[in-house]
Structure formats: C-alpha cells, structure tokens
Amino acid sequence: MFNIIREIMKINYKVAVIGGTGKSGKYVVQQLLNKGLQIKVLVRNPQNFTIHSPLVEVVLGNVSSYDTVLELLKDCNALISTLGTGIPPSKSTIFSTATNNIISAMQILQLKKYLVVTGLNVNTIFDKKSPKTKFSTDWMYTNFPEATADRQKEYELLQQSNLDWTLVRLPLIELTEEEREVDISLIDCIGEKISATNLALFLIQQLEDDTYVGEAPFICNL
C-alpha cells in the first residue's frame, strides 16, 4: 500500500525549484528527476539550464519579482530553494526580498512546504556553536556584512510566517555524486563539507518528513 501511495504522489506531486541552475541546485533538480517527480524551475538565464525532460517546466524570470514567484508556485505542492547571489551577483538584499515574495505567494496559493538552504552564519537561540563555527560566522559578517545580515533576516521572516519551512544550514558544498555519512544537528556543524548529492537527497526527504519543520538544522558529512 505504501508503494502505491508513493507512486500516486509522483504522478500528482510537483515541486517548484529556485536556484536550479546553480552548482548545488543542479544536483537537486537531477535527484528530483531521478525520483520521477514533476518540477517547475525558475530560470533567470535560460542558457544556464540545459536539462530537457517532460517532467520539467521552466519559468523565466527573477525571484525578486512577486508575479514571477506566484507563477512559479502555481499548481505546485512544495518549494525547494538553493538560491545564491548568482552570476552576475544579485543585490545583497536578494534573500529577504525573495523570502517576502515567497511567503506572500505561498499564502495566496495556500502552499505550505518550503525548504531553503543557507550558510553557517545564520544564528538561532538554540545554537551552541563551536569556536570553528563561530569563526566562520564572524568571518562572513566581516567580509560580507550586508548579505550575511540579510540571510539572518531571511530566517527571521520565516519564523514569523505560517509556512512549514525548514532552513538548512550548510558548510562548504562539495560538488560530487558521492554519498557519505551525514550528521544533522540543531546546535552546531561538526563537519567542514557536505556532498551536493547528500544535500539534494536530504532536501527531497524533507518533502515527506516534518521532523525539521520550523527548524534550522546544520547538515554536514562526517
């Protein structure tokens, strides 16, 4: 019975993806396709998206446009975002801008499930960051103060929303198809890297798992 339910989910379940042309986002798109799920991908530069599949629908535009985000999310069941600053770089406020648009559009469409990635530098009241993780956080605030502060604002906006959100905090992403043992923690990141494949699989697992709803887990490879 469970396998039948999963097959029905594949037919009817559609995932919106932001950041699907990025380095780690491409792994997310591929793993979603590997599992037979329908996806809608927001693409700013079409030349950067070369995947062709009957399961893929492309929406052209920028996450800073509310109308574009609304169009992306129509007929979808969940949203995964691996949004970065991109090339050329977006404004340092892109994360809070995107989050405001996403929250508004999801509320209009009565869509709840939102999975998004960020760096180690986001702080929560539950953290017990090690000196190494604190150093990485401080380094980001020193060298990229505006974008880092905007990442924190993204988290605060999610906290104030009624979405079923999970903010996944990451160390350095290693672009590999290799799967390794993963550590998940709500207080600190004990590893220095995360496989892009492990990241993609973790995000997809959260589509059916509410363990980390309303949380900001660190994930890393051991």
C-alpha positions as CSV (number, residue, x, y, z in Angstrom):
1,M,0.0,0.0,0.0
2,F,2.8,2.4,0.9
3,N,4.5,1.9,-2.5
4,I,1.2,2.6,-4.3
5,I,0.8,5.9,-2.3
6,R,4.3,6.9,-3.3
7,E,3.6,6.2,-7.0
8,I,0.4,8.3,-6.8
9,M,2.5,11.1,-5.2
10,K,4.9,11.0,-8.1
11,I,2.0,11.5,-10.6
12,N,0.3,14.3,-8.7
13,Y,3.2,15.9,-6.8
14,K,5.0,18.9,-8.3
15,V,8.0,20.7,-6.8
16,A,9.0,24.3,-7.5
17,V,12.7,24.9,-7.6
18,I,14.6,28.2,-7.1
19,G,18.3,28.1,-7.7
20,G,18.1,25.1,-10.0
21,T,20.8,26.5,-12.4
22,G,23.3,26.9,-9.5
23,K,26.0,24.4,-8.7
24,S,24.2,22.6,-5.9
25,G,20.7,23.3,-7.4
26,K,21.6,21.2,-10.4
27,Y,22.0,18.2,-8.1
28,V,18.6,18.9,-6.6
29,V,17.0,19.0,-10.0
30,Q,18.6,15.8,-11.1
31,Q,17.7,13.9,-7.9
32,L,14.1,15.1,-8.2
33,L,14.0,13.8,-11.8
34,N,15.7,10.5,-10.7
35,K,12.7,10.0,-8.3
36,G,10.2,10.7,-11.1
37,L,8.8,13.9,-9.6
38,Q,7.4,16.8,-11.7
39,I,9.3,20.1,-11.2
40,K,8.9,23.8,-12.2
41,V,12.3,25.6,-12.3
42,L,12.7,29.3,-12.0
43,V,15.4,30.3,-14.5
44,R,16.9,33.8,-14.8
45,N,19.4,32.9,-17.6
46,P,18.0,30.2,-19.9
47,Q,21.4,29.4,-21.3
48,N,22.4,28.0,-17.9
49,F,19.6,25.4,-17.8
50,T,20.2,22.6,-20.3
51,I,18.1,19.8,-18.8
52,H,15.2,18.7,-21.1
53,S,12.6,16.4,-19.7
54,P,8.8,16.0,-20.0
55,L,8.8,16.3,-16.2
56,V,10.4,19.8,-16.3
57,E,8.6,23.1,-16.8
58,V,10.7,26.2,-17.0
59,V,9.5,29.6,-15.7
60,L,11.6,32.5,-16.9
61,G,12.2,35.4,-14.5
62,N,13.8,36.6,-11.3
63,V,12.9,35.7,-7.7
64,S,12.8,39.5,-6.9
65,S,9.5,39.7,-8.9
66,Y,6.4,38.7,-6.9
67,D,4.4,37.9,-10.1
68,T,7.2,35.6,-11.3
69,V,7.3,33.8,-7.9
70,L,3.5,33.5,-8.0
71,E,3.6,32.0,-11.5
72,L,6.3,29.5,-10.4
73,L,4.4,28.3,-7.4
74,K,1.0,27.7,-9.2
75,D,0.0,24.1,-9.2
76,C,2.9,23.1,-7.0
77,N,2.9,21.2,-3.8
78,A,6.2,22.3,-2.3
79,L,9.2,24.7,-2.9
80,I,12.9,24.0,-2.7
81,S,15.3,26.9,-2.9
82,T,19.1,26.8,-3.2
83,L,19.2,30.5,-4.1
84,G,22.6,32.2,-4.1
85,T,23.7,35.6,-5.2
86,G,24.2,34.2,-8.7
87,I,26.3,35.4,-11.6
88,P,26.1,38.4,-12.2
89,P,25.6,38.9,-8.4
90,S,22.2,39.9,-7.2
91,K,21.6,42.7,-4.7
92,S,22.7,41.9,-1.1
93,T,19.1,42.0,-0.1
94,I,18.0,39.3,-2.5
95,F,17.4,36.8,0.3
96,S,14.9,38.8,2.2
97,T,13.3,40.1,-1.0
98,A,12.8,36.6,-2.2
99,T,11.5,35.4,1.1
100,N,8.9,38.1,1.3
101,N,7.7,37.3,-2.2
102,I,7.7,33.6,-1.4
103,I,5.7,33.9,1.8
104,S,3.2,36.2,0.2
105,A,2.7,33.9,-2.9
106,M,2.5,30.7,-0.8
107,Q,-0.1,32.2,1.4
108,I,-2.2,33.2,-1.6
109,L,-1.9,29.7,-3.1
110,Q,-2.3,28.0,0.3
111,L,1.0,26.3,-0.2
112,K,2.9,25.3,3.0
113,K,6.1,23.3,2.4
114,Y,9.2,25.4,1.9
115,L,12.8,24.1,2.1
116,V,15.6,26.5,1.7
117,V,19.4,26.4,2.2
118,T,21.7,28.9,3.8
119,G,25.2,29.2,5.3
120,L,26.6,28.5,8.8
121,N,26.4,32.2,9.6
122,V,22.7,32.2,10.5
123,N,22.2,32.2,14.2
124,T,19.3,30.8,16.3
125,I,18.6,30.9,20.0
126,F,19.3,27.2,20.2
127,D,22.8,27.3,18.9
128,K,25.9,26.2,20.8
129,K,28.4,26.9,18.0
130,S,31.9,25.7,18.4
131,P,34.8,28.2,18.1
132,K,35.4,27.0,14.5
133,T,31.7,27.6,13.5
134,K,31.8,31.0,15.3
135,F,34.9,31.9,13.4
136,S,33.2,31.2,10.1
137,T,30.2,33.2,11.2
138,D,32.3,36.2,12.2
139,W,34.3,36.0,9.0
140,M,31.2,36.2,6.9
141,Y,29.9,39.2,8.9
142,T,33.3,40.9,8.5
143,N,33.7,40.3,4.8
144,F,30.1,40.2,3.5
145,P,28.2,42.1,6.2
146,E,25.1,43.1,4.1
147,A,24.4,39.7,2.5
148,T,25.1,38.0,5.8
149,A,22.7,40.2,7.7
150,D,20.1,39.6,5.0
151,R,20.5,35.9,5.5
152,Q,19.7,36.4,9.1
153,K,16.7,38.5,8.2
154,E,15.5,35.6,5.9
155,Y,15.4,33.3,8.9
156,E,13.5,35.9,11.0
157,L,10.9,36.3,8.2
158,L,10.4,32.6,8.1
159,Q,10.0,32.4,11.9
160,Q,7.2,35.0,11.6
161,S,5.4,33.1,8.8
162,N,2.8,30.3,9.0
163,L,4.7,28.2,6.4
164,D,6.0,24.7,7.1
165,W,9.6,25.8,6.5
166,T,13.0,24.3,7.1
167,L,16.1,26.3,6.8
168,V,19.1,24.0,6.2
169,R,22.5,25.4,7.3
170,L,25.5,24.3,5.3
171,P,29.3,24.2,5.4
172,L,31.2,24.1,2.1
173,I,29.3,22.3,-0.6
174,E,31.3,19.6,-2.4
175,L,30.1,19.1,-6.0
176,T,30.2,15.3,-6.1
177,E,27.8,12.4,-6.7
178,E,29.3,10.5,-3.8
179,E,27.1,9.9,-0.8
180,R,28.7,9.9,2.6
181,E,27.5,9.6,6.2
182,V,25.6,12.7,7.3
183,D,25.4,14.5,10.7
184,I,22.3,16.6,11.4
185,S,22.3,19.0,14.4
186,L,20.2,21.9,15.6
187,I,23.1,23.4,17.6
188,D,26.4,23.2,15.7
189,C,28.1,22.0,12.5
190,I,30.8,19.5,13.3
191,G,32.0,18.9,9.7
192,E,33.6,21.1,7.1
193,K,31.8,19.9,3.9
194,I,28.5,18.5,2.6
195,S,28.2,16.5,-0.6
196,A,25.9,18.2,-3.1
197,T,24.2,14.8,-3.6
198,N,23.7,14.3,0.2
199,L,22.2,17.8,0.3
200,A,19.8,17.1,-2.5
201,L,18.7,13.8,-1.0
202,F,18.2,15.4,2.4
203,L,16.0,18.2,0.9
204,I,13.9,15.7,-1.0
205,Q,13.5,13.6,2.1
206,Q,12.0,16.6,3.9
207,L,9.2,16.7,1.4
208,E,7.6,13.8,3.2
209,D,9.2,14.3,6.7
210,D,8.1,17.0,9.1
211,T,10.9,16.4,11.7
212,Y,12.6,19.7,11.0
213,V,9.6,21.9,10.2
214,G,10.2,25.3,11.8
215,E,13.8,24.4,12.5
216,A,17.2,25.4,11.1
217,P,19.3,22.2,11.1
218,F,23.0,22.1,10.3
219,I,23.9,19.2,8.0
220,C,27.4,18.0,7.1
221,N,29.4,14.9,6.1
222,L,31.4,13.1,8.8
